[in-house]
């Protein structure tokens, strides 16, 4: 055939099969969009994660600081090295040494001279909490006017060379604490400082002020002597011109340059290079260049490389879990594309067989089919990939382009390759029924190979776990998919057996519907196994992913409950106000407010302290049952009366340390002799600690006077309930917080849980996994829909023929339903069972702690977070498959009833 003839045939095919072309194009476009969006989605959440890791850190941890001690200044005129002009020149030269991706925030950078040893102010009018003189640190820094507002006085002016009196400003907070005002003089060793102004920082939490808090506010410290004594420390801000004056003091001055790292444009792909730049700046070639500018003794220090190391560990721990979702959804999408090509080849089988019989070459036939499919699939893949690049933010383009190109290539080659395999040589038409088909030797070898791979993947995953590090292992990540493939192959081999067994008794019945439905199900072409394979893989992926999400949610709920002990926790260092319990009990959503006396007791064995919990047994037992933390019966703490030891519920570690013999405790209100009667792993007041739980009424009976004293009142209030009104609860706590004394603190379980999901890296990975679960379920339904629509014309013609022979409409609908149910039920039941089996097999090797808990790479204090079987994830997709099969069958029967039999019976004659 000439090229013109091929082009004409292609145009004719696309015009006459617009529906099939549109369906293929839509499928390829959606699949290419998902394939291209996945790597960009990973890039996006990893980039947000690294920016959050640096942006959420304290200012002192996200700066680069370069310093030169006084002893390392070797210039002929040491004082000249501390002048503002020289420091400014060195600042500009140091900035030029920073290479991408090390970016610094210029408006928050700081340089100057500071004392590293505090100087005591001898002025008698300064406050002295316990005797020692206030200690002052001096800072001759640049750009004060840009970062603060003068409230009184003026900025300091540089003193003359050799002068022993300099000017300084202080913040309003420091002045208020130390009683300073404009004109105050502080006499320090070797220097007198006169306060010339008061200022207010523009951004006290920004890097300029917050890295060294003494610049912004005075603080109280404790001396290192015996006994320790409290004293004040504060910072005095000098003119940048007074740097040389600090060399005459005993404060051991040093030059410094501080640069906050700007992470606003940092990407996850740049994070390793940024770490390398920082390591080089601290210990390598970049430090040598800086020393050439700042001096031979210059030192560079930064905690940013440690933050990047933490992000890298979290990223490496999350990646294997995400890879499981990627392999699952990728395999499902690939199977659906291959199934589409196989169904198209089966539909066009007579046409292709005729062409081969009339002399069409296999290469020419394959090329024509590839051109037909490529004319639709390649533009659709390009559109899907381009849409992903536009819609989904991300840095890397090449992985997305390769994914979209792979999707387009698969959509192009699925039909011609299947047709080439089926029509290698002309053959007579023969029916390949699913019920009678015999697996070939090649298929058996392929199935055994997949079985070996699946077994190896399961063993590897259970042994090494996803939290073991070492990156993504393709075989381990494909374990759920391989299990689903093995299950599908087993079901395909077993599927004909129940059909043959059920068809025999159905043949002996008087009814037509059951026998005909089973006979048609058994006579389905052998290619009907592909939809079953796609359904099982998709359902297993969806149920496995749903279990991952359920395990994450359960772990966060458990961690939040362990942190709070109840739905809410109100506590203070001193006894709570008596009216607080009544106020919080009236808050909407609160079912119970349980007051608890919680104190720490030193242990006689020198081990960890014991937490003494004293509460009312009925109320506390209700709380324990509601939270699931160490449920017990109130009768277990019944008062024994007399001088007998009080029954106590203790933690297992207390039993291991002290046994069950009576023991004495010495709380504030008097000695208690207790005897452990039961052990519980947790208790709401102190989850996971070494606790001793006692009956409050028993303690009050033994020590009625001291126990009733207000100083020995409850220090903890635990609240149970549902949907607590957090705003009203906070308002009640604020209203009862005493004006003088320690504040009341409120901890909410809901807030703790929200904080556990605050990391962008975890949020992005969880959203991506959710999208993979939804996409897997969608592909499962699509696979079923395609398989049902493939046989729709034959079913319609069968109904038309049967109606001409008197088949009632109700029996026609029943026939459609019974014919569609066997494969749908097999896929649904198999998907649920295989999903449950995959979860049981792989749960030991899946540690979800990196996804569930911030900063955890291996479970943390709660241990490894395992998969949790989620009934909704197992049953809903499977139920959806059955419902969709019923809806399609009933819709097809309804549409067939509304058309004339003559039109249905002549459908096969249409071109």
C-alpha positions in Angstrom: 0.0 0.0 0.0 1.1 3.5 -0.7 1.5 6.2 2.0 -1.4 8.0 0.5 -3.6 4.9 0.9 -2.5 4.5 4.5 -3.3 8.2 5.2 -6.7 7.8 3.6 -7.5 4.7 5.6 -6.4 6.5 8.8 -8.7 9.4 8.0 -11.6 7.1 7.3 -11.0 5.1 10.5 -10.9 8.2 12.7 -14.1 9.5 11.1 -16.1 6.3 11.4 -14.9 5.4 14.9 -15.2 8.8 16.6 -16.6 7.4 19.8 -13.7 4.9 20.2 -11.1 7.6 19.3 -12.7 10.0 21.8 -12.7 7.4 24.6 -9.1 6.4 24.0 -8.0 10.1 23.8 -9.8 10.9 27.1 -8.3 7.9 28.8 -4.8 8.7 27.7 -5.2 12.4 28.5 -6.3 11.7 32.1 -3.7 9.0 32.6 -0.9 11.2 31.2 -2.1 14.1 33.4 -1.9 11.9 36.5 1.5 10.4 35.5 3.0 13.9 34.8 1.4 15.4 37.9 2.8 12.8 40.3 6.5 13.8 40.2 5.5 17.4 40.3 3.3 16.8 43.2 6.1 15.1 45.1 8.4 18.0 44.2 5.8 20.5 45.4 5.3 19.0 48.9 9.0 18.3 49.4 9.7 22.0 48.5 7.1 23.2 51.0 8.6 20.8 53.5 12.1 22.0 53.3 11.0 25.7 53.4 8.9 24.9 56.5 11.8 23.0 58.1 13.9 26.2 57.8 11.2 28.8 58.2 9.7 27.2 61.4 13.1 26.9 63.1 14.1 29.6 65.7 16.0 32.5 64.2 19.3 31.4 65.8 19.1 28.1 63.9 18.6 29.5 60.5 21.5 31.9 60.3 25.1 31.7 59.1 27.5 33.5 61.5 31.1 34.4 60.9 33.2 35.6 63.8 36.8 36.6 64.4 38.1 36.7 68.0 40.3 39.5 69.3 43.3 37.2 69.5 43.0 36.3 65.8 43.3 39.9 64.6 46.9 40.2 63.4 46.8 43.7 61.7 49.5 46.2 62.5 46.8 48.5 63.9 44.3 46.2 65.7 41.9 49.0 66.4 41.6 49.8 62.7 40.3 46.3 62.1 37.2 47.1 64.3 36.3 50.3 62.5 32.8 50.5 60.9 34.1 51.2 57.4 36.4 48.1 57.5 33.6 45.9 58.8 31.3 47.2 56.0 33.9 46.4 53.3 34.4 42.9 54.7 30.6 42.4 54.8 30.3 43.2 51.1 33.2 40.9 50.3 31.8 38.0 52.4 28.4 38.3 50.6 30.1 37.8 47.3 31.5 34.5 48.5 28.0 33.0 48.9 27.1 30.8 45.9 23.7 29.5 44.9 21.6 28.1 46.4 22.9 29.8 49.6 20.8 32.9 49.7 20.8 35.3 52.6 18.2 37.9 53.7 20.0 41.2 53.3 17.5 43.3 55.2 17.9 41.1 58.4 21.7 40.7 58.3 23.8 42.2 61.0 27.5 42.9 61.5 29.6 44.7 64.1 31.6 44.2 67.2 30.4 42.6 70.5 31.8 41.6 73.8 31.8 37.9 74.5 32.4 38.3 78.2 29.8 40.3 80.3 30.9 43.4 82.1 29.5 44.0 85.6 27.8 47.4 86.2 28.8 48.7 89.7 26.1 51.3 90.0 24.3 50.9 93.3 20.9 52.0 91.9 20.6 49.1 89.5 18.3 46.2 90.6 19.9 43.2 92.2 17.5 40.4 92.9 19.8 38.3 95.1 23.0 40.4 95.3 25.2 40.0 92.2 25.8 43.1 90.0 23.9 43.3 86.6 26.0 42.0 83.7 26.2 44.0 80.5 27.0 43.0 77.0 28.1 45.7 74.5 27.2 45.7 70.9 28.5 48.2 68.3 26.3 47.1 65.4 25.2 48.6 62.1 21.7 49.6 60.8 20.1 50.2 64.2 18.0 53.0 62.6 16.5 50.6 60.0 15.4 48.0 62.6 14.1 50.2 65.5 12.1 53.3 66.2 13.4 55.9 68.6 10.9 56.6 71.4 13.1 59.0 73.4 16.4 60.7 72.9 18.6 60.0 69.9 20.9 57.4 68.4 24.4 57.1 69.8 27.3 59.0 68.2 30.8 57.7 67.9 33.2 58.7 70.6 36.6 60.2 69.9 39.5 57.8 69.7 40.8 56.9 73.1 37.7 58.2 74.9 36.6 56.3 78.0 33.0 57.4 77.8 30.7 56.2 75.0 27.0 56.6 74.2 24.5 53.8 73.9 20.8 53.2 73.4 18.7 50.4 75.0 15.3 49.0 74.2 12.2 50.2 76.1 11.9 46.7 77.6 15.5 46.8 79.0 15.1 50.3 80.3 11.9 49.4 82.1 13.5 46.3 83.7 16.7 48.0 84.9 15.2 51.4 85.6 17.2 53.2 82.9 16.4 56.5 81.3 17.9 59.0 79.0 21.0 60.4 80.7 21.7 57.4 82.9 25.3 56.4 83.3 26.6 52.9 83.8 30.1 52.4 85.1 31.7 49.3 83.7 35.3 48.1 84.0 37.4 50.3 81.8 34.4 52.2 80.3 31.5 54.5 81.1 28.4 54.2 79.1 25.8 57.0 78.9 22.3 56.2 77.8 21.3 58.6 75.0 18.1 57.1 73.8 15.4 54.5 74.1 14.1 52.5 71.1 11.5 49.9 70.2 12.4 47.1 67.8 10.4 46.9 64.6 10.4 43.1 64.6 11.6 41.7 67.9 11.0 38.1 66.7 13.1 38.6 63.5 16.7 37.4 63.1 18.2 40.9 63.7 17.0 41.0 67.3 16.0 37.4 68.2 19.3 35.6 67.5 20.8 37.4 70.5 17.9 38.1 72.8 20.0 40.4 75.1 19.9 43.1 72.4 16.1 43.4 72.7 15.4 42.7 76.4 17.0 42.1 79.7 16.8 38.6 81.2 17.4 37.1 84.6 20.1 34.5 84.9 21.4 32.3 87.7 25.1 32.5 88.8 27.2 29.4 88.7 28.4 29.7 92.3 27.1 28.0 95.4 24.5 28.9 96.3 23.2 30.0 92.9 22.0 33.6 92.8 19.8 35.4 90.4 21.0 38.5 88.6 20.1 40.6 85.5 21.8 40.5 82.1 21.2 43.1 79.4 22.6 44.5 76.2 23.8 48.0 75.5 23.7 49.2 71.8 26.6 51.4 70.9 27.4 53.4 67.7 29.0 51.2 65.0 31.9 53.7 65.2 32.7 52.7 68.7 33.9 49.2 67.8 37.6 50.1 68.5 36.6 51.3 72.0 35.5 47.8 73.0 39.1 46.6 72.6 40.1 48.6 75.7 37.6 46.7 77.9 37.8 43.3 79.6 34.9 42.0 77.5 37.0 40.1 75.0 35.4 41.7 71.9 35.0 39.9 68.6 34.0 40.9 65.1 30.9 39.1 63.7 28.8 39.0 60.6 25.4 37.3 60.8 23.4 36.3 57.7 19.9 34.8 58.0 19.4 32.1 55.3 16.6 33.0 52.9 14.6 29.8 52.2 11.7 31.5 50.4 13.0 30.4 47.0 14.7 27.2 48.1 13.6 24.0 46.4 13.8 20.4 47.6 16.2 19.6 44.7 18.5 22.4 45.9 18.6 21.2 49.5 21.6 18.8 49.1 23.6 21.4 47.3 22.8 24.0 50.0 24.0 21.6 52.7 27.2 21.1 50.7 27.7 24.9 50.5 27.2 25.2 54.3 29.6 22.3 55.1 32.2 23.9 52.8 31.7 27.2 54.5 32.1 25.7 58.0 35.0 23.3 57.3 36.1 23.5 53.6 37.2 25.6 50.7 34.6 28.3 51.2 35.9 28.9 54.7 39.4 29.5 53.3 38.0 32.1 51.0 36.1 33.8 53.8 39.3 33.8 55.9 41.0 35.6 53.1 38.5 38.4 53.6 37.7 38.5 57.3 41.0 37.3 58.7 43.0 34.0 59.2 41.1 33.1 62.4 37.6 33.5 61.1 35.2 30.8 62.1 31.8 30.1 60.4 28.9 28.4 62.2 25.4 27.5 61.2 22.7 25.1 62.4 21.0 25.1 58.9 22.9 22.1 57.8 21.5 20.2 60.8 18.0 21.3 59.8 18.6 20.1 56.2 19.9 16.7 57.6 16.6 16.3 59.5 14.6 17.1 56.4 16.6 14.6 54.4 16.0 11.9 57.0 12.3 12.6 56.9 12.2 12.7 53.1 14.0 9.4 52.9 11.6 7.8 55.4 8.5 9.1 53.6 9.7 8.2 50.0 9.3 4.4 50.3 5.7 4.7 51.6 4.9 7.1 48.7 6.6 4.7 46.3 4.1 2.0 47.2 1.3 4.3 46.1 3.2 5.3 42.9 3.8 1.7 41.9 0.2 0.7 42.6 -1.5 3.5 40.7 1.0 3.2 37.9 0.5 -0.5 37.4 -3.3 -0.1 37.5 -3.2 2.7 34.9 -0.9 0.6 32.7 -3.1 -2.4 32.9 -6.2 -0.4 32.0 -4.4 1.0 28.9 -3.3 -2.5 27.9 -6.8 -3.7 28.5 -8.2 -1.0 26.3 -5.9 -2.1 23.5 -6.7 -5.8 24.0 -10.5 -5.1 24.0 -10.1 -3.0 20.8 -8.1 -5.8 19.2 -10.8 -8.3 20.1 -13.6 -6.1 18.8 -11.8 -5.7 15.5 -10.7 -9.3 15.4 -12.8 -10.3 12.3 -11.7 -7.3 10.4 -8.0 -7.9 11.1 -8.3 -11.6 10.4 -9.9 -10.8 7.0 -7.1 -8.3 6.2 -4.5 -11.0 7.0 -6.3 -13.6 5.0 -6.3 -11.2 2.0 -2.5 -10.7 2.1 -1.9 -7.8 4.5 1.6 -8.1 6.0 1.9 -8.3 9.7 4.3 -5.2 9.7 1.9 -3.2 7.6 -1.1 -4.1 9.7 0.8 -3.3 12.9 2.0 0.0 11.5 -1.5 1.0 10.4 -3.0 0.2 13.8 -0.1 2.1 15.5 -0.8 5.1 13.3 -4.5 5.0 14.2 -3.8 4.8 17.9 -0.9 7.3 17.8 -3.0 9.9 16.0 -5.2 10.0 19.1 -3.0 8.9 22.0 0.1 11.0 21.3 -1.7 14.4 21.1 -3.8 13.4 24.1 -0.7 12.5 26.1 0.9 15.8 25.1 -2.2 17.7 26.2 -2.3 15.8 29.6 1.4 16.4 30.3 1.1 20.1 29.3 -1.9 20.5 31.5 -0.1 18.9 34.5 2.9 21.3 33.9 0.5 24.3 34.0 -1.8 23.2 36.9 0.5 21.4 39.3 3.4 23.5 40.7 6.8 21.9 40.7 10.4 22.5 39.6 11.4 19.5 37.5 10.0 19.2 34.0 11.8 16.2 32.6 10.3 13.5 34.8 6.8 14.7 34.0 7.5 14.8 30.3 8.9 11.3 30.4 5.9 10.0 32.3 3.5 11.6 29.8 5.5 10.3 26.9 5.5 6.8 28.3 1.7 7.0 28.7 1.3 8.1 25.1 3.6 5.4 23.9 1.7 2.7 25.8 -1.6 4.0 24.5 -0.2 3.9 21.0 1.3 0.4 21.1 -1.2 -1.5 23.2 -3.6 -2.2 20.2 -1.0 -3.0 17.5 1.1 -5.3 19.8 -2.0 -7.2 20.9 -3.2 -7.5 17.3 0.2 -8.6 16.1 0.3 -11.3 18.8 -3.2 -12.5 17.9 -2.7 -12.4 14.1 0.9 -13.6 13.6 -0.4 -16.0 11.0 -3.8 -16.3 9.3 -6.0 -18.9 11.1 -9.5 -20.1 10.9 -12.0 -18.5 13.3 -12.2 -20.4 16.6 -14.0 -19.5 19.7 -11.8 -19.1 22.8 -14.2 -19.5 25.6 -13.1 -18.4 29.1 -14.6 -21.6 30.6 -12.7 -24.0 28.3 -9.5 -22.1 27.6 -6.3 -24.0 28.6 -3.3 -21.9 29.9 -0.3 -22.2 27.7 3.2 -23.2 28.9 4.4 -19.7 28.4 1.6 -18.3 30.6 2.5 -20.9 33.3 6.1 -19.9 33.2 5.2 -16.2 33.4 2.8 -16.8 36.3 5.5 -18.7 38.2 8.0 -15.9 37.6 5.5 -13.3 39.0 4.9 -15.7 42.0 8.6 -15.8 42.8 8.9 -12.0 42.5 5.9 -11.5 44.8 7.2 -13.9 47.4 10.6 -12.1 47.3 9.0 -8.7 47.6 6.9 -9.7 50.6 9.9 -11.3 52.4 12.1 -8.3 51.7 9.5 -5.8 52.9 8.8 -7.7 56.1 12.5 -8.0 56.9 13.8 -4.5 56.1 10.7 -2.3 56.6 10.0 1.0 54.8 11.7 2.8 57.7 15.0 1.0 57.3 16.4 3.8 55.0 18.5 3.2 51.9 16.1 4.8 49.5 13.3 3.3 47.4 13.5 -0.4 46.5 11.4 -1.0 43.4 10.8 -4.7 44.3 9.7 -3.8 47.8 7.5 -1.0 46.7 5.7 -3.2 44.2 4.8 -5.9 46.8 1.1 -5.0 47.0 0.8 -5.0 43.2 2.6 -8.3 42.9 0.3 -9.9 45.5 -2.7 -8.6 43.6 -1.4 -9.9 40.3 -0.8 -13.4 41.8 -4.3 -13.4 43.2 -5.8 -12.4 39.9 -3.9 -15.1 38.1 -5.1 -17.7 40.6 -8.7 -16.5 40.3 -8.4 -16.6 36.5 -7.4 -20.2 36.7 -10.2 -21.1 39.2 -12.9 -18.9 37.6 -14.0 -21.5 34.9 -14.5 -24.2 37.6 -17.5 -22.7 39.4 -19.1 -21.7 36.1 -18.9 -25.3 34.8 -20.3 -26.6 38.1 -23.1 -24.1 38.3 -24.1 -24.6 34.7 -24.9 -28.3 35.0 -27.8 -28.0 37.5 -28.9 -24.9 35.7 -29.3 -26.9 32.5 -31.7 -29.3 34.2 -34.0 -26.5 35.4 -37.1 -25.4 33.5 -36.1 -21.7 33.6 -34.2 -20.1 30.8 -32.6 -17.1 32.5 -30.1 -18.8 34.8 -28.8 -21.3 32.3 -28.4 -18.8 29.6 -26.7 -16.3 31.8 -24.2 -18.9 33.0 -23.6 -20.2 29.5 -22.9 -16.7 28.2 -20.6 -15.9 31.1 -18.6 -19.1 30.4 -18.5 -18.4 26.7 -16.9 -14.9 27.3 -13.6 -14.6 25.3 -10.4 -15.4 27.1 -9.5 -11.7 27.0 -12.2 -11.2 29.7 -9.4 -12.0 32.2 -7.8 -8.6 31.6 -10.6 -6.7 33.2 -10.4 -9.0 36.2 -6.7 -8.4 36.5 -7.2 -4.7 36.3 -10.0 -4.8 38.9 -8.1 -6.8 41.4 -4.9 -4.7 41.2 -7.0 -1.5 41.4 -9.1 -2.7 44.3 -6.0 -4.0 46.2 -4.3 -0.6 45.6 -7.3 1.3 46.8 -7.8 -0.9 49.9 -4.1 -0.9 50.8 -3.9 2.9 50.4 -7.1 3.4 52.5 -5.5 1.2 55.2 -2.4 3.4 55.1 -4.5 6.5 55.6 -6.5 4.8 58.4 -3.2 3.8 60.1 -2.0 7.4 59.9 -5.3 8.7 61.4 -5.2 6.1 64.2 -1.6 6.9 65.1 -2.3 10.6 65.3 -5.4 10.0 67.4 -3.4 7.8 69.8 -0.5 10.2 70.0 -2.8 13.1 70.7 -4.6 11.1 73.4 -1.3 10.1 75.0 -0.1 13.7 75.1 -3.3 15.1 76.7 -4.9 12.1 78.5 -8.4 13.1 77.7 -10.3 15.4 75.3 -9.0 18.4 77.3 -6.6 18.9 80.2 -6.4 22.0 82.5 -3.4 22.1 84.8 -1.2 24.4 86.8 1.7 24.3 89.1 -0.5 25.2 92.1 -4.0 24.0 93.0 -6.8 25.0 90.6 -9.5 27.4 91.6 -12.5 25.7 93.1 -15.0 27.4 90.7 -13.1 26.3 87.6 -14.5 22.8 87.7 -18.1 24.1 87.6 -17.3 26.6 84.8 -15.7 24.0 82.5 -18.4 21.4 83.2 -20.9 23.9 81.8 -19.1 24.2 78.5 -21.0 22.7 75.6 -19.7 19.2 74.7 -18.2 18.4 78.1 -19.6 15.2 79.6 -17.4 14.9 82.7 -14.8 17.1 84.4 -12.6 15.0 86.8 -10.4 16.8 89.3 -7.1 15.0 90.0 -4.3 15.5 92.5 -1.1 14.7 90.6 2.3 14.8 92.4 5.7 13.4 91.8 7.2 11.1 94.4 10.9 10.1 94.7 11.4 6.4 94.4 13.4 4.4 97.1 15.2 2.4 94.4 16.8 5.5 92.9 15.0 4.9 89.6 12.5 7.2 87.8 10.1 9.0 90.0 6.6 7.8 90.7 3.5 9.8 89.7 0.9 9.7 92.5 -2.6 10.1 91.0 -5.4 10.6 93.5 -9.0 10.8 92.1 -12.6 9.9 92.7 -12.9 6.2 91.5 -16.3 6.4 89.8 -15.6 9.5 87.8 -12.1 8.5 87.0 -13.1 5.0 85.9 -15.7 6.6 83.5 -12.9 8.7 82.1 -10.6 5.8 81.7 -13.2 3.8 79.9 -14.1 6.8 77.6 -10.5 7.3 76.6 -9.4 3.7 76.5 -6.4 4.4 78.8 -6.3 1.8 81.5 -10.0 1.1 82.0 -10.8 -0.3 85.4 -13.7 -0.9 87.8 -14.2 1.6 90.6 -14.6 -1.4 93.0 -10.9 -2.2 92.5 -10.1 0.9 94.5 -12.7 0.5 97.2 -11.7 1.8 100.6 -10.6 -1.1 102.8 -11.2 0.8 106.0 -9.0 0.8 109.2 -5.2 0.8 108.9 -5.0 -1.7 106.1 -3.0 -0.7 103.0 -4.9 1.2 100.4 -5.5 -0.7 97.1 -3.7 0.9 94.2 -3.7 0.5 90.4 -0.1 0.8 89.2 1.8 0.6 85.9 3.5 -2.6 85.0 6.9 -1.0 85.5 6.0 -0.2 89.1 5.1 -3.9 89.7 8.4 -4.9 88.1 10.4 -2.5 90.3 8.7 -3.0 93.6 6.5 -6.1 93.3 3.0 -6.4 94.8 4.0 -6.1 98.5 2.8 -3.1 100.5 4.9 0.0 100.2 4.9 3.5 101.8 4.7 6.8 100.0 5.2 10.3 101.6 3.1 12.9 99.8 2.6 16.5 101.1 -0.4 15.6 103.3 1.0 12.6 105.1 2.3 9.0 104.7 0.3 6.5 102.7 0.8 2.7 102.8 -0.4 1.2 99.5 -0.7 -2.3 98.0 -0.8 -2.8 94.2 -3.9 -4.8 93.3 -4.0 -4.3 89.5 -1.7 -3.1 86.7 -2.6 -1.0 83.7 -0.3 0.2 81.0 -1.7 3.7 80.9 -3.9 6.1 82.9 -5.4 9.4 81.7 -3.6 11.6 84.2 -0.1 10.2 83.3 -0.2 8.1 80.1 2.8 5.8 79.9 4.5 6.9 83.2 5.3 5.0 86.4 2.0 5.9 88.1 0.2 4.9 91.3 -3.6 5.5 91.3 -5.4 5.8 94.6 -8.9 6.4 95.9 -9.4 10.1 96.9 -11.9 9.2 99.6 -9.5 6.7 101.2 -6.8 9.4 101.3 -9.2 11.9 102.8 -10.3 9.5 105.5 -6.7 8.9 106.6 -5.6 12.5 106.5 -8.8 14.6 106.8 -7.1 17.8 107.9 -4.1 18.1 105.6 -5.9 16.7 102.6 -8.6 19.3 102.8 -6.1 22.2 102.9 -6.4 24.5 99.8 -2.6 24.1 99.2 -3.2 20.4 98.6 -6.1 20.8 96.2 -6.3 19.3 92.7 -3.7 20.5 90.2 -5.2 18.8 87.2 -8.7 18.7 85.6 -9.4 16.1 82.9 -12.4 16.6 80.6 -14.3 14.0 78.5 -17.0 14.5 76.0 -17.6 15.0 72.3 -17.1 18.1 70.1 -15.9 20.3 72.9 -16.4 24.0 72.3 -12.7 25.0 72.4 -13.5 28.8 72.4 -15.8 28.6 75.3 -13.3 26.3 77.2 -10.5 28.8 76.6 -12.7 31.6 77.8 -13.6 29.8 81.0 -9.9 29.0 81.7 -8.9 32.7 81.1 -11.7 33.9 83.3 -10.5 31.8 86.3 -6.8 32.4 85.9 -5.6 34.3 89.0 -4.1 37.7 88.4 -1.1 36.8 90.6 0.5 33.4 90.5 1.2 30.8 87.9 -1.1 30.7 84.8 -3.6 28.0 84.1 -2.7 26.0 81.1 -5.1 24.2 78.7 -4.2 21.4 76.3 -6.8 20.1 73.8 -6.7 16.8 72.1 -8.0 18.3 68.9 -5.2 20.9 68.9 -2.5 18.3 69.6 -3.8 16.2 66.7 -3.8 19.1 64.3 -0.3 19.9 65.3 0.8 16.4 64.4 -0.4 17.0 60.8 1.2 20.4 60.6 4.3 19.5 58.6 3.9 20.3 54.8 6.0 17.2 54.0 3.5 15.0 55.8 0.4 16.9 54.6 1.6 16.7 50.9 2.5 13.0 51.1 -0.9 12.2 52.7 -2.8 14.2 50.1 -0.8 12.5 47.3 -1.6 9.1 48.8 -5.3 10.0 49.1 -5.3 11.0 45.4 -3.7 7.7 44.5 -6.4 5.8 46.4 -9.1 7.7 44.6 -7.5 7.3 41.3 -7.1 3.5 41.9 -10.8 3.2 42.7 -11.6 5.2 39.6 -9.5 3.0 37.3 -11.2 -0.1 38.9 -14.6 1.2 37.9 -13.3 2.2 34.5 -12.0 -1.2 33.9 -15.3 -2.8 34.7 -17.2 -0.2 32.6 -15.0 -0.9 29.6 -15.4 -4.7 29.9 -19.2 -4.3 30.1 -19.4 -1.9 27.2 -17.3 -4.2 25.1 -20.0 -6.9 25.1 -22.9 -4.5 25.0 -23.8 -4.9 21.3 -23.9 -8.7 21.6 -26.1 -8.5 24.7 -28.4 -6.1 23.0 -28.8 -8.3 19.9 -29.4 -11.3 22.2 -32.2 -9.5 24.0 -33.8 -8.5 20.7 -33.8 -12.1 19.5 -35.2 -13.4 22.7 -37.9 -10.8 22.7 -39.0 -11.9 19.2 -39.4 -15.4 20.8 -41.6 -14.0 23.6 -39.1 -13.2 26.4 -40.8 -10.8 28.9 -38.9 -7.6 29.8 -38.5 -8.6 33.4 -36.7 -11.8 32.4 -34.5 -9.8 30.0 -33.4 -7.5 32.8 -32.8 -10.5 35.0 -30.7 -12.1 32.3 -28.5 -9.0 31.9 -27.9 -8.8 35.6 -27.1 -12.5 36.0 -24.7 -12.3 33.1 -22.8 -9.3 34.5 -22.7 -10.5 38.2 -20.2 -13.4 38.1 -17.2 -11.4 37.0 -18.3 -8.4 39.2 -18.8 -10.5 42.3 -15.5 -12.4 41.7 -13.6 -9.1 41.4 -15.4 -7.5 44.4 -14.9 -10.5 46.7 -11.4 -11.1 45.4 -10.4 -7.5 45.8 -11.6 -7.3 49.4 -9.9 -10.6 50.3 -6.7 -9.8 48.5 -6.6 -6.3 50.1 -7.1 -7.8 53.5 -4.4 -10.4 52.9 -1.9 -7.8 51.5 -2.4 -5.7 54.6 -1.8 -8.7 56.9 1.3 -9.8 55.0 2.9 -6.4 54.6 1.9 -4.6 57.8 5.0 -5.8 59.6 7.2 -4.1 57.1 5.3 -0.8 56.7 6.2 1.8 59.3 3.9 4.8 58.9 5.5 6.9 61.6 7.3 9.3 59.2 3.9 10.1 57.6 1.8 10.1 60.8 4.0 11.8 63.4 6.3 14.9 62.8 10.0 14.3 63.3 9.5 10.5 63.7 11.6 8.2 61.5 10.9 5.0 63.2 7.9 5.3 65.5 9.4 7.4 68.2 8.0 6.9 71.7 4.8 5.3 70.4 6.7 2.6 68.5 6.3 1.7 64.9 3.0 2.8 63.3 1.6 -0.1 61.4 -1.1 -0.6 58.8 -4.7 -0.7 60.1 -7.4 -2.7 58.3 -10.0 -0.2 57.3 -13.4 -1.7 56.5 -14.6 1.2 54.4 -11.5 1.1 52.2 -11.9 -2.7 51.7 -15.7 -2.8 51.1 -16.7 0.5 49.5 -14.6 0.1 46.2 -15.8 -3.5 46.0 -19.4 -2.5 46.5 -19.0 0.2 43.9 -17.9 -2.4 41.4 -21.0 -4.5 42.0 -23.3 -1.5 41.9 -21.8 -0.2 38.7 -22.2 -3.6 37.1 -25.8 -3.7 38.1 -26.5 -0.2 36.9 -24.9 -0.8 33.5 -26.7 -4.0 33.0 -30.1 -2.5 34.0 -29.5 0.6 31.9 -28.6 -1.6 28.9 -31.7 -3.6 29.3 -33.9 -0.5 29.7 -32.4 1.1 26.5 -32.9 -2.1 24.6 -36.5 -2.3 25.6 -37.2 1.1 24.1 -35.7 0.2 20.7 -37.4 -1.9 18.0 -36.2 -5.4 17.5 -35.6 -4.9 13.8 -33.2 -2.1 14.4 -31.3 -4.1 17.0 -31.0 -7.2 14.8 -29.6 -5.2 11.8 -26.9 -3.5 13.9 -24.3 -6.0 12.7 -24.9 -5.0 9.1 -23.9 -1.4 9.7 -20.4 -0.3 8.7 
